[in-house]
């Protein structure tokens, strides 16, 4: 099983029934995992960018994070949803704001930067639709 990192106050993680979650979850807002979901090990699911793109605004992030006083106001944060019956392959990275549709499959090593429609197979970096599963 993966680890869960609650990166700031006000987070929520919802996990349904009959799941396997092998990745690390990095949550600053909300990650929602439905039912009958398989998520292999490696990779991670992030509902935030972790740091500002502006070097000055992130210059104290490491020290501030350790002291639990990191400033999150300049970090992009957006919920992630993994719908029922999805299968996420080994070493997949799912970025903030993504919805993985019901019954979708994400191929090993993919980086998901856009929503995945229900019952589609996606793969690659960035992940693209390879084929329909219905």
The first five atom37 places (N, CA, C, CB, O) and aatype in JSON, in Angstrom:
{
  "aatype": [20, 20, 20, 20, 20, 20, 20, 20, 20, 20, 20, 20, 20, 20, 20, 20, 20, 20, 20, 20, 20, 20, 20, 20, 20, 20, 20, 20, 20, 20, 20, 20, 20, 20, 20, 20, 20, 20, 20, 20, 20, 20, 20, 20, 20, 20, 20, 20, 20, 20, 20, 20, 20, 20, 20, 20, 20, 20, 20, 20, 20, 20, 20, 20, 20, 20, 20, 20, 20, 20, 20, 20, 20, 20, 20, 20, 20, 20, 20, 20, 20, 20, 20, 20, 20, 20, 20, 20, 20, 20, 20, 20, 20, 20, 20, 20, 20, 20, 20, 20, 20, 20, 20, 20, 20, 20, 20, 20, 20, 20, 20, 20, 20, 20, 20, 20, 20, 20, 20, 20, 20, 20, 20, 20, 20, 20, 20, 20, 20, 20, 20, 20, 20, 20],
  "atom_mask": [
    [1, 1, 1, 1, 1],
    [1, 1, 1, 1, 1],
    [1, 1, 1, 1, 1],
    [1, 1, 1, 1, 1],
    [1, 1, 1, 1, 1],
    [1, 1, 1, 1, 1],
    [1, 1, 1, 1, 1],
    [1, 1, 1, 1, 1],
    [1, 1, 1, 1, 1],
    [1, 1, 1, 1, 1],
    [1, 1, 1, 1, 1],
    [1, 1, 1, 1, 1],
    [1, 1, 1, 1, 1],
    [1, 1, 1, 1, 1],
    [1, 1, 1, 1, 1],
    [1, 1, 1, 1, 1],
    [1, 1, 1, 1, 1],
    [1, 1, 1, 1, 1],
    [1, 1, 1, 1, 1],
    [1, 1, 1, 1, 1],
    [1, 1, 1, 1, 1],
    [1, 1, 1, 1, 1],
    [1, 1, 1, 1, 1],
    [1, 1, 1, 1, 1],
    [1, 1, 1, 1, 1],
    [1, 1, 1, 1, 1],
    [1, 1, 1, 1, 1],
    [1, 1, 1, 1, 1],
    [1, 1, 1, 1, 1],
    [1, 1, 1, 1, 1],
    [1, 1, 1, 1, 1],
    [1, 1, 1, 1, 1],
    [1, 1, 1, 1, 1],
    [1, 1, 1, 1, 1],
    [1, 1, 1, 1, 1],
    [1, 1, 1, 1, 1],
    [1, 1, 1, 1, 1],
    [1, 1, 1, 1, 1],
    [1, 1, 1, 1, 1],
    [1, 1, 1, 1, 1],
    [1, 1, 1, 1, 1],
    [1, 1, 1, 1, 1],
    [1, 1, 1, 1, 1],
    [1, 1, 1, 1, 1],
    [1, 1, 1, 1, 1],
    [1, 1, 1, 1, 1],
    [1, 1, 1, 1, 1],
    [1, 1, 1, 1, 1],
    [1, 1, 1, 1, 1],
    [1, 1, 1, 1, 1],
    [1, 1, 1, 1, 1],
    [1, 1, 1, 1, 1],
    [1, 1, 1, 1, 1],
    [1, 1, 1, 1, 1],
    [1, 1, 1, 1, 1],
    [1, 1, 1, 1, 1],
    [1, 1, 1, 1, 1],
    [1, 1, 1, 1, 1],
    [1, 1, 1, 1, 1],
    [1, 1, 1, 1, 1],
    [1, 1, 1, 1, 1],
    [1, 1, 1, 1, 1],
    [1, 1, 1, 1, 1],
    [1, 1, 1, 1, 1],
    [1, 1, 1, 1, 1],
    [1, 1, 1, 1, 1],
    [1, 1, 1, 1, 1],
    [1, 1, 1, 1, 1],
    [1, 1, 1, 1, 1],
    [1, 1, 1, 1, 1],
    [1, 1, 1, 1, 1],
    [1, 1, 1, 1, 1],
    [1, 1, 1, 1, 1],
    [1, 1, 1, 1, 1],
    [1, 1, 1, 1, 1],
    [1, 1, 1, 1, 1],
    [1, 1, 1, 1, 1],
    [1, 1, 1, 1, 1],
    [1, 1, 1, 1, 1],
    [1, 1, 1, 1, 1],
    [1, 1, 1, 1, 1],
    [1, 1, 1, 1, 1],
    [1, 1, 1, 1, 1],
    [1, 1, 1, 1, 1],
    [1, 1, 1, 1, 1],
    [1, 1, 1, 1, 1],
    [1, 1, 1, 1, 1],
    [1, 1, 1, 1, 1],
    [1, 1, 1, 1, 1],
    [1, 1, 1, 1, 1],
    [1, 1, 1, 1, 1],
    [1, 1, 1, 1, 1],
    [1, 1, 1, 1, 1],
    [1, 1, 1, 1, 1],
    [1, 1, 1, 1, 1],
    [1, 1, 1, 1, 1],
    [1, 1, 1, 1, 1],
    [1, 1, 1, 1, 1],
    [1, 1, 1, 1, 1],
    [1, 1, 1, 1, 1],
    [1, 1, 1, 1, 1],
    [1, 1, 1, 1, 1],
    [1, 1, 1, 1, 1],
    [1, 1, 1, 1, 1],
    [1, 1, 1, 1, 1],
    [1, 1, 1, 1, 1],
    [1, 1, 1, 1, 1],
    [1, 1, 1, 1, 1],
    [1, 1, 1, 1, 1],
    [1, 1, 1, 1, 1],
    [1, 1, 1, 1, 1],
    [1, 1, 1, 1, 1],
    [1, 1, 1, 1, 1],
    [1, 1, 1, 1, 1],
    [1, 1, 1, 1, 1],
    [1, 1, 1, 1, 1],
    [1, 1, 1, 1, 1],
    [1, 1, 1, 1, 1],
    [1, 1, 1, 1, 1],
    [1, 1, 1, 1, 1],
    [1, 1, 1, 1, 1],
    [1, 1, 1, 1, 1],
    [1, 1, 1, 1, 1],
    [1, 1, 1, 1, 1],
    [1, 1, 1, 1, 1],
    [1, 1, 1, 1, 1],
    [1, 1, 1, 1, 1],
    [1, 1, 1, 1, 1],
    [1, 1, 1, 1, 1],
    [1, 1, 1, 1, 1],
    [1, 1, 1, 1, 1],
    [1, 1, 1, 1, 1],
    [1, 1, 1, 1, 1],
    [1, 1, 1, 1, 1]
  ],
  "atom_positions": [
    [[0.83, -1.19, 0.0], [0.0, 0.0, 0.0], [0.87, 1.25, 0.0], [-0.95, 0.0, 1.21], [1.97, 1.26, 0.55]],
    [[0.37, 2.29, -0.62], [1.08, 3.56, -0.64], [0.87, 4.35, 0.63], [0.66, 4.37, -1.83], [0.14, 3.93, 1.52]],
    [[1.51, 5.47, 0.69], [1.38, 6.38, 1.83], [0.44, 7.52, 1.47], [2.76, 6.94, 2.25], [0.22, 7.83, 0.3]],
    [[-0.13, 8.13, 2.51], [-0.96, 9.31, 2.32], [-0.26, 10.48, 2.98], [-2.4, 9.11, 2.91], [0.11, 10.41, 4.16]],
    [[-0.09, 11.56, 2.22], [0.53, 12.78, 2.73], [-0.52, 13.88, 2.76], [1.76, 13.2, 1.87], [-1.01, 14.3, 1.71]],
    [[-0.85, 14.33, 3.95], [-1.77, 15.44, 4.11], [-0.94, 16.7, 4.17], [-2.68, 15.28, 5.39], [-0.34, 17.01, 5.2]],
    [[-0.9, 17.43, 3.07], [0.05, 18.52, 2.92], [-0.39, 19.83, 3.54], [0.32, 18.74, 1.5], [0.45, 20.7, 3.77]],
    [[-1.66, 20.01, 3.81], [-2.12, 21.22, 4.48], [-3.47, 20.96, 5.13], [-2.21, 22.4, 3.48], [-4.12, 19.96, 4.84]],
    [[-3.87, 21.86, 6.0], [-5.17, 21.72, 6.67], [-6.31, 21.86, 5.66], [-5.31, 22.77, 7.79], [-6.16, 22.49, 4.62]],
    [[-7.44, 21.26, 5.99], [-8.62, 21.38, 5.15], [-8.7, 20.32, 4.07], [-8.64, 22.72, 4.52], [-9.53, 20.44, 3.16]],
    [[-7.89, 19.3, 4.12], [-7.87, 18.24, 3.13], [-9.0, 17.24, 3.37], [-6.52, 17.52, 3.15], [-9.61, 17.22, 4.44]],
    [[-9.26, 16.42, 2.36], [-10.2, 15.32, 2.51], [-9.82, 14.24, 1.5], [-11.68, 15.8, 2.29], [-9.57, 14.52, 0.33]],
    [[-9.77, 13.02, 1.97], [-9.57, 11.88, 1.08], [-10.74, 10.94, 1.3], [-8.2, 11.16, 1.34], [-11.03, 10.54, 2.43]],
    [[-11.41, 10.58, 0.21], [-12.53, 9.66, 0.26], [-12.14, 8.42, -0.52], [-13.84, 10.31, -0.31], [-11.76, 8.51, -1.69]],
    [[-12.24, 7.26, 0.11], [-11.89, 6.0, -0.54], [-13.07, 5.04, -0.41], [-10.59, 5.38, 0.08], [-13.54, 4.77, 0.7]],
    [[-13.54, 4.54, -1.54], [-14.68, 3.64, -1.57], [-14.32, 2.23, -1.13], [-15.28, 3.6, -2.95], [-13.36, 2.02, -0.39]],
    [[-15.1, 1.27, -1.59], [-14.98, -0.13, -1.18], [-14.25, -0.97, -2.25], [-16.36, -0.73, -0.91], [-14.27, -0.64, -3.43]],
    [[-13.62, -2.05, -1.79], [-12.99, -3.06, -2.63], [-11.92, -2.48, -3.55], [-14.05, -3.76, -3.47], [-11.91, -2.75, -4.75]],
    [[-11.04, -1.67, -2.97], [-9.97, -1.02, -3.73], [-8.61, -1.55, -3.33], [-10.02, 0.49, -3.53], [-8.42, -2.09, -2.24]],
    [[-7.66, -1.38, -4.25], [-6.24, -1.53, -3.91], [-5.58, -0.23, -4.34], [-5.59, -2.8, -4.61], [-5.7, 0.19, -5.49]],
    [[-4.86, 0.4, -3.41], [-4.16, 1.65, -3.72], [-2.7, 1.47, -3.35], [-4.79, 2.87, -2.95], [-2.36, 1.43, -2.16]],
    [[-1.84, 1.35, -4.35], [-0.43, 1.12, -4.12], [0.42, 2.37, -4.24], [0.07, 0.11, -5.07], [1.61, 2.34, -3.9]],
    [[-0.15, 3.48, -4.7], [0.62, 4.71, -4.9], [0.54, 5.6, -3.68], [0.11, 5.47, -6.14], [-0.25, 5.37, -2.76]],
    [[1.38, 6.62, -3.68], [1.31, 7.66, -2.66], [0.27, 8.7, -3.09], [2.7, 8.33, -2.44], [0.18, 9.06, -4.26]],
    [[-0.5, 9.17, -2.12], [-1.48, 10.23, -2.34], [-0.96, 11.5, -1.67], [-2.9, 9.83, -1.79], [-0.62, 11.49, -0.49]],
    [[-0.9, 12.59, -2.43], [-0.43, 13.87, -1.91], [-1.62, 14.83, -1.94], [0.78, 14.43, -2.75], [-2.01, 15.3, -3.01]],
    [[-2.18, 15.11, -0.77], [-3.46, 15.8, -0.69], [-3.36, 17.12, 0.06], [-4.49, 14.91, -0.04], [-2.93, 17.17, 1.22]],
    [[-3.77, 18.18, -0.62], [-3.89, 19.5, 0.02], [-5.33, 19.99, -0.05], [-2.94, 20.51, -0.65], [-5.66, 21.01, 0.56]],
    [[-6.18, 19.29, -0.79], [-7.58, 19.68, -0.94], [-8.47, 18.45, -0.85], [-7.8, 20.41, -2.28], [-8.97, 18.13, 0.23]],
    [[-8.69, 17.74, -1.99], [-9.55, 16.56, -1.96], [-9.17, 15.57, -3.05], [-11.01, 16.97, -2.11], [-9.02, 15.93, -4.21]],
    [[-9.01, 14.32, -2.65], [-8.84, 13.2, -3.56], [-9.96, 12.23, -3.26], [-7.42, 12.52, -3.4], [-10.17, 11.83, -2.12]],
    [[-10.7, 11.85, -4.31], [-11.85, 10.96, -4.18], [-11.61, 9.71, -5.03], [-13.16, 11.68, -4.61], [-11.43, 9.81, -6.24]],
    [[-11.6, 8.55, -4.39], [-11.43, 7.27, -5.08], [-12.72, 6.49, -4.91], [-10.19, 6.47, -4.53], [-13.17, 6.25, -3.79]],
    [[-13.31, 6.08, -6.03], [-14.59, 5.36, -6.0], [-14.45, 3.93, -5.52], [-15.21, 5.37, -7.36], [-13.57, 3.62, -4.71]],
    [[-15.32, 3.05, -6.02], [-15.36, 1.65, -5.64], [-14.73, 0.78, -6.73], [-16.8, 1.2, -5.37], [-14.74, 1.13, -7.91]],
    [[-14.19, -0.38, -6.31], [-13.65, -1.37, -7.25], [-12.55, -0.78, -8.13], [-14.76, -1.92, -8.13], [-12.49, -1.05, -9.33]],
    [[-11.69, 0.01, -7.52], [-10.59, 0.67, -8.21], [-9.28, -0.05, -7.88], [-10.51, 2.17, -7.82], [-9.03, -0.39, -6.72]],
    [[-8.45, -0.28, -8.9], [-7.12, -0.85, -8.69], [-6.09, 0.18, -9.12], [-6.94, -2.19, -9.49], [-6.1, 0.64, -10.26]],
    [[-5.19, 0.54, -8.19], [-4.13, 1.49, -8.48], [-2.82, 0.83, -8.09], [-4.34, 2.86, -7.71], [-2.56, 0.59, -6.91]],
    [[-1.99, 0.53, -9.08], [-0.74, -0.18, -8.85], [0.25, 0.68, -8.06], [-0.12, -0.61, -10.18], [-0.03, 1.84, -7.75]],
    [[1.39, 0.11, -7.76], [2.43, 0.84, -7.01], [3.24, 1.74, -7.94], [3.36, -0.14, -6.28], [3.07, 1.73, -9.16]],
    [[4.13, 2.53, -7.33], [4.91, 3.49, -8.08], [4.07, 4.71, -8.4], [5.46, 2.86, -9.37], [2.85, 4.69, -8.22]],
    [[4.68, 5.76, -8.87], [3.95, 6.96, -9.25], [3.29, 7.65, -8.07], [2.91, 6.62, -10.26], [3.72, 7.5, -6.93]],
    [[2.24, 8.42, -8.35], [1.55, 9.13, -7.28], [0.37, 9.91, -7.83], [2.51, 10.07, -6.57], [0.24, 10.13, -9.03]],
    [[-0.48, 10.31, -6.91], [-1.65, 11.14, -7.23], [-1.5, 12.44, -6.45], [-3.0, 10.42, -6.89], [-1.33, 12.42, -5.23]],
    [[-1.55, 13.55, -7.16], [-1.31, 14.88, -6.58], [-2.51, 15.78, -6.85], [-0.02, 15.51, -7.16], [-2.95, 15.89, -8.0]],
    [[-3.05, 16.41, -5.82], [-4.12, 17.39, -6.05], [-3.58, 18.82, -6.03], [-5.23, 17.23, -5.0], [-4.33, 19.78, -5.88]],
    [[-2.27, 18.95, -6.17], [-1.62, 20.27, -6.14], [-0.29, 20.22, -6.88], [-1.42, 20.75, -4.69], [0.22, 19.14, -7.19]],
    [[0.27, 21.41, -7.14], [1.56, 21.52, -7.81], [2.76, 21.4, -6.86], [1.64, 22.83, -8.55], [3.9, 21.38, -7.31]],
    [[2.51, 21.34, -5.58], [3.54, 21.24, -4.53], [4.25, 22.56, -4.25], [4.57, 20.21, -4.92], [4.46, 22.91, -3.08]],
    [[4.6, 23.31, -5.28], [5.35, 24.56, -5.1], [4.91, 25.58, -6.13], [6.87, 24.3, -5.21], [4.35, 25.24, -7.17]],
    [[5.17, 26.84, -5.83], [4.92, 27.92, -6.78], [5.92, 27.83, -7.93], [5.0, 29.3, -6.09], [7.04, 27.35, -7.74]],
    [[5.52, 28.29, -9.11], [6.46, 28.38, -10.23], [7.44, 29.53, -10.05], [5.7, 28.54, -11.54], [8.5, 29.55, -10.68]],
    [[7.09, 30.48, -9.21], [7.94, 31.64, -8.93], [8.99, 31.25, -7.89], [7.08, 32.84, -8.42], [8.66, 30.9, -6.76]],
    [[10.26, 31.31, -8.27], [11.34, 30.85, -7.39], [11.39, 31.61, -6.06], [12.68, 30.99, -8.1], [11.71, 31.03, -5.03]],
    [[11.07, 32.89, -6.08], [11.09, 33.66, -4.83], [9.98, 33.2, -3.88], [10.94, 35.15, -5.13], [10.17, 33.17, -2.67]],
    [[8.82, 32.85, -4.44], [7.7, 32.43, -3.6], [7.88, 31.02, -3.05], [6.4, 32.51, -4.39], [7.22, 30.65, -2.08]],
    [[8.76, 30.24, -3.66], [9.01, 28.88, -3.15], [10.34, 28.75, -2.43], [8.96, 27.89, -4.3], [10.7, 27.65, -2.01]],
    [[11.08, 29.84, -2.27], [12.44, 29.77, -1.73], [12.52, 29.23, -0.31], [13.05, 31.14, -1.76], [13.55, 28.66, 0.06]],
    [[11.48, 29.39, 0.48], [11.49, 28.88, 1.86], [10.63, 27.65, 2.05], [11.03, 29.96, 2.81], [10.4, 27.23, 3.18]],
    [[10.15, 27.06, 0.97], [9.19, 25.95, 1.07], [9.68, 24.78, 1.92], [8.86, 25.46, -0.3], [8.93, 24.26, 2.74]],
    [[10.92, 24.38, 1.74], [11.42, 23.19, 2.45], [11.42, 23.43, 3.96], [12.83, 22.82, 1.97], [10.88, 22.63, 4.72]],
    [[12.03, 24.52, 4.37], [12.1, 24.83, 5.8], [10.71, 25.07, 6.36], [12.99, 26.07, 6.04], [10.37, 24.56, 7.43]],
    [[9.89, 25.84, 5.64], [8.53, 26.14, 6.12], [7.67, 24.87, 6.21], [7.86, 27.15, 5.19], [6.88, 24.74, 7.14]],
    [[7.83, 23.95, 5.25], [7.06, 22.71, 5.28], [7.43, 21.87, 6.5], [7.28, 21.9, 3.98], [6.56, 21.34, 7.18]],
    [[8.71, 21.75, 6.76], [9.18, 20.98, 7.93], [8.62, 21.58, 9.22], [10.73, 20.95, 7.99], [8.27, 20.85, 10.15]],
    [[8.54, 22.89, 9.26], [8.03, 23.57, 10.46], [6.51, 23.72, 10.43], [8.68, 24.95, 10.59], [5.93, 24.39, 11.29]],
    [[5.86, 23.09, 9.45], [4.4, 23.11, 9.28], [3.82, 24.52, 9.17], [3.74, 22.41, 10.44], [2.75, 24.81, 9.7]],
    [[4.55, 25.39, 8.47], [4.04, 26.74, 8.24], [4.2, 27.18, 6.78], [4.75, 27.73, 9.15], [4.34, 28.37, 6.49]],
    [[4.19, 26.2, 5.87], [4.33, 26.49, 4.45], [3.19, 27.39, 3.97], [4.36, 25.19, 3.63], [2.03, 27.2, 4.36]],
    [[3.52, 28.37, 3.12], [2.54, 29.26, 2.53], [2.01, 28.62, 1.24], [3.16, 30.68, 2.25], [2.74, 28.53, 0.25]],
    [[0.75, 28.19, 1.25], [0.14, 27.53, 0.1], [-0.6, 28.5, -0.82], [-0.82, 26.46, 0.58], [-1.18, 28.07, -1.81]],
    [[-0.59, 29.8, -0.52], [-1.4, 30.75, -1.3], [-0.93, 30.89, -2.74], [-1.37, 32.1, -0.63], [-1.7, 31.34, -3.59]],
    [[0.3, 30.51, -3.04], [0.82, 30.65, -4.41], [0.95, 29.3, -5.12], [2.17, 31.34, -4.4], [1.61, 29.2, -6.16]],
    [[0.32, 28.27, -4.56], [0.39, 26.92, -5.12], [-0.96, 26.56, -5.74], [0.81, 25.87, -4.03], [-2.0, 26.69, -5.08]],
    [[-0.94, 26.11, -6.98], [-2.18, 25.68, -7.64], [-2.66, 24.37, -7.03], [-1.97, 25.52, -9.17], [-1.89, 23.42, -6.91]],
    [[-3.94, 24.35, -6.64], [-4.55, 23.19, -5.99], [-5.89, 22.92, -6.67], [-4.73, 23.44, -4.45], [-6.66, 23.85, -6.93]],
    [[-6.17, 21.64, -6.97], [-7.45, 21.29, -7.59], [-7.74, 19.8, -7.34], [-7.44, 21.6, -9.13], [-6.85, 18.97, -7.48]],
    [[-8.97, 19.48, -6.99], [-9.37, 18.13, -6.61], [-9.1, 17.09, -7.7], [-10.82, 18.12, -6.26], [-9.04, 17.42, -8.89]],
    [[-8.95, 15.83, -7.26], [-8.77, 14.69, -8.16], [-9.88, 13.69, -7.87], [-7.35, 14.03, -7.99], [-10.23, 13.46, -6.71]],
    [[-10.43, 13.09, -8.93], [-11.48, 12.07, -8.77], [-11.13, 10.86, -9.62], [-12.88, 12.64, -9.18], [-10.88, 10.97, -10.82]],
    [[-11.1, 9.7, -8.97], [-10.89, 8.42, -9.64], [-12.22, 7.66, -9.53], [-9.67, 7.6, -9.0], [-12.6, 7.24, -8.44]],
    [[-12.91, 7.49, -10.64], [-14.25, 6.91, -10.62], [-14.21, 5.39, -10.5], [-15.0, 7.29, -11.88], [-13.17, 4.75, -10.65]],
    [[-15.38, 4.82, -10.2], [-15.55, 3.38, -10.01], [-14.96, 2.57, -11.17], [-17.03, 3.05, -9.85], [-14.96, 3.0, -12.32]],
    [[-14.46, 1.38, -10.82], [-14.02, 0.35, -11.78], [-12.81, 0.75, -12.61], [-15.14, 0.02, -12.69], [-12.53, 0.11, -13.62]],
    [[-12.09, 1.79, -12.2], [-10.9, 2.21, -12.94], [-9.7, 1.34, -12.57], [-10.58, 3.69, -12.65], [-9.65, 0.75, -11.49]],
    [[-8.75, 1.27, -13.49], [-7.5, 0.53, -13.27], [-6.36, 1.45, -13.66], [-7.47, -0.81, -14.09], [-6.25, 1.86, -14.81]],
    [[-5.51, 1.75, -12.7], [-4.36, 2.63, -12.9], [-3.11, 1.75, -12.85], [-4.3, 3.78, -11.83], [-2.84, 1.12, -11.83]],
    [[-2.35, 1.71, -13.93], [-1.18, 0.84, -14.03], [0.01, 1.32, -13.2], [-0.77, 0.72, -15.45], [-0.03, 2.35, -12.53]],
    [[1.08, 0.52, -13.27], [2.29, 0.76, -12.5], [2.96, 2.1, -12.89], [3.27, -0.39, -12.71], [3.05, 2.46, -14.06]],
    [[3.41, 2.81, -11.86], [4.24, 4.01, -12.03], [3.52, 5.15, -12.77], [5.51, 3.65, -12.77], [4.15, 5.9, -13.52]],
    [[2.23, 5.27, -12.57], [1.43, 6.34, -13.18], [1.43, 7.57, -12.28], [-0.03, 5.86, -13.45], [1.38, 7.46, -11.06]],
    [[1.5, 8.74, -12.9], [1.38, 10.0, -12.18], [0.09, 10.67, -12.65], [2.63, 10.93, -12.43], [-0.13, 10.88, -13.84]],
    [[-0.76, 11.0, -11.67], [-2.01, 11.72, -11.96], [-1.9, 13.09, -11.32], [-3.27, 10.93, -11.41], [-1.7, 13.21, -10.11]],
    [[-2.03, 14.12, -12.14], [-1.84, 15.5, -11.68], [-3.15, 16.13, -11.23], [-1.23, 16.34, -12.78], [-4.23, 15.57, -11.42]],
    [[-3.05, 17.28, -10.63], [-4.18, 17.99, -10.03], [-5.29, 18.24, -11.04], [-3.71, 19.31, -9.44], [-5.05, 18.42, -12.23]],
    [[-6.53, 18.25, -10.52], [-7.69, 18.61, -11.33], [-8.19, 17.53, -12.26], [-7.36, 19.78, -12.13], [-9.09, 17.78, -13.06]],
    [[-7.65, 16.33, -12.18], [-7.98, 15.26, -13.12], [-9.15, 14.43, -12.61], [-6.77, 14.37, -13.36], [-9.28, 14.17, -11.41]],
    [[-10.02, 14.01, -13.55], [-11.02, 12.99, -13.29], [-10.71, 11.8, -14.19], [-12.47, 13.54, -13.54], [-10.58, 11.94, -15.41]],
    [[-10.6, 10.63, -13.58], [-10.45, 9.38, -14.32], [-11.85, 8.77, -14.37], [-9.39, 8.39, -13.64], [-12.41, 8.4, -13.34]],
    [[-12.41, 8.65, -15.57], [-13.78, 8.19, -15.73], [-14.0, 6.74, -15.33], [-14.2, 8.37, -17.13], [-13.05, 5.96, -15.22]],
    [[-15.26, 6.39, -15.12], [-15.63, 5.03, -14.74], [-15.09, 4.02, -15.74], [-17.16, 4.91, -14.62], [-15.21, 4.21, -16.95]],
    [[-14.49, 2.94, -15.22], [-14.02, 1.85, -16.06], [-12.82, 2.16, -16.92], [-15.1, 1.41, -16.92], [-12.43, 1.33, -17.75]],
    [[-12.22, 3.33, -16.76], [-11.06, 3.7, -17.56], [-9.83, 2.92, -17.12], [-10.8, 5.21, -17.46], [-9.75, 2.46, -15.98]],
    [[-8.87, 2.77, -18.04], [-7.6, 2.11, -17.76], [-6.49, 3.07, -18.16], [-7.48, 0.74, -18.53], [-6.49, 3.63, -19.26]],
    [[-5.52, 3.26, -17.23], [-4.37, 4.11, -17.5], [-3.14, 3.21, -17.57], [-4.2, 5.22, -16.39], [-2.8, 2.53, -16.59]],
    [[-2.48, 3.19, -18.72], [-1.33, 2.33, -18.95], [-0.14, 2.68, -18.08], [-0.94, 2.38, -20.39], [0.04, 3.83, -17.69]],
    [[0.68, 1.68, -17.79], [1.86, 1.84, -16.95], [2.75, 2.98, -17.44], [2.66, 0.54, -16.91], [2.93, 3.16, -18.65]],
    [[3.29, 3.73, -16.5], [4.23, 4.8, -16.8], [3.63, 6.07, -17.36], [5.23, 4.3, -17.74], [4.36, 6.98, -17.75]],
    [[2.33, 6.15, -17.42], [1.67, 7.32, -17.99], [1.69, 8.51, -17.04], [0.24, 6.99, -18.37], [1.76, 8.35, -15.82]],
    [[1.63, 9.7, -17.63], [1.46, 10.94, -16.87], [0.13, 11.53, -17.34], [2.67, 11.95, -17.09], [-0.01, 11.94, -18.49]],
    [[-0.83, 11.57, -16.42], [-2.19, 12.02, -16.77], [-2.3, 13.51, -16.49], [-3.27, 11.22, -15.97], [-2.26, 13.95, -15.35]],
    [[-2.46, 14.28, -17.58], [-2.54, 15.73, -17.49], [-3.91, 16.27, -17.9], [-1.47, 16.36, -18.36], [-4.19, 17.46, -17.75]],
    [[-4.77, 15.37, -18.42], [-6.13, 15.75, -18.83], [-7.09, 14.66, -18.36], [-6.22, 15.94, -20.39], [-6.7, 13.52, -18.14]],
    [[-8.37, 15.04, -18.22], [-9.38, 14.08, -17.81], [-9.39, 12.87, -18.74], [-10.76, 14.74, -17.78], [-9.13, 12.99, -19.94]],
    [[-9.69, 11.7, -18.17], [-9.79, 10.46, -18.93], [-11.27, 10.1, -19.03], [-8.96, 9.29, -18.25], [-11.93, 9.92, -18.0]],
    [[-11.81, 9.99, -20.24], [-13.22, 9.65, -20.39], [-13.52, 8.24, -19.87], [-13.64, 9.76, -21.87], [-12.62, 7.4, -19.81]],
    [[-14.77, 7.99, -19.5], [-15.15, 6.64, -19.05], [-14.85, 5.58, -20.11], [-16.63, 6.61, -18.68], [-15.01, 5.82, -21.31]],
    [[-14.42, 4.41, -19.66], [-14.2, 3.24, -20.5], [-13.28, 3.51, -21.69], [-15.51, 2.71, -20.99], [-13.54, 3.06, -22.8]],
    [[-12.21, 4.26, -21.43], [-11.17, 4.47, -22.43], [-9.84, 3.99, -21.86], [-11.09, 5.98, -22.84], [-9.61, 4.05, -20.66]],
    [[-8.98, 3.51, -22.74], [-7.6, 3.17, -22.39], [-6.74, 4.36, -22.79], [-7.12, 1.85, -23.1], [-6.76, 4.78, -23.95]],
    [[-5.98, 4.89, -21.83], [-5.03, 5.96, -22.14], [-3.64, 5.5, -21.75], [-5.41, 7.27, -21.39], [-3.47, 4.66, -20.87]],
    [[-2.64, 6.07, -22.43], [-1.25, 5.74, -22.11], [-0.35, 6.84, -22.66], [-0.85, 4.34, -22.69], [-0.73, 7.57, -23.57]],
    [[0.84, 6.94, -22.09], [1.85, 7.85, -22.61], [2.13, 9.01, -21.69], [1.44, 8.36, -23.93], [1.55, 9.14, -20.61]],
    [[3.05, 9.87, -22.15], [3.44, 11.08, -21.43], [3.49, 12.23, -22.42], [4.83, 10.89, -20.72], [4.46, 12.39, -23.15]],
    [[2.41, 13.03, -22.44], [1.2, 12.94, -21.63], [0.29, 11.82, -22.13], [0.45, 14.29, -21.64], [0.35, 11.42, -23.3]],
    [[-0.55, 11.32, -21.24], [-1.48, 10.23, -21.6], [-2.48, 10.7, -22.64], [-2.23, 9.72, -20.35], [-3.04, 11.79, -22.54]],
    [[-2.69, 9.85, -23.64], [-3.69, 10.11, -24.68], [-4.57, 8.87, -24.83], [-3.0, 10.49, -26.03], [-4.18, 7.77, -24.46]],
    [[-5.76, 9.07, -25.39], [-6.67, 7.95, -25.59], [-6.09, 7.03, -26.67], [-8.09, 8.45, -25.99], [-5.75, 7.47, -27.77]],
    [[-5.98, 5.74, -26.33], [-5.49, 4.72, -27.25], [-6.66, 4.01, -27.92], [-4.59, 3.71, -26.52], [-6.66, 3.78, -29.13]],
    [[-7.67, 3.65, -27.09], [-8.84, 2.99, -27.66], [-9.98, 3.01, -26.67], [-8.51, 1.56, -28.07], [-9.81, 3.28, -25.48]],
    [[-11.16, 2.7, -27.19], [-12.37, 2.56, -26.36], [-12.43, 1.15, -25.83], [-13.66, 2.9, -27.17], [-12.01, 0.2, -26.51]],
    [[-12.94, 0.99, -24.63], [-13.05, -0.32, -24.0], [-14.46, -0.89, -24.05], [-12.6, -0.23, -22.56], [-14.71, -1.96, -23.5]],
    [[-15.37, -0.21, -24.7], [-16.74, -0.71, -24.83], [-17.14, -0.78, -26.3], [-17.73, 0.18, -24.06], [-18.26, -1.17, -26.61]]
  ]
}
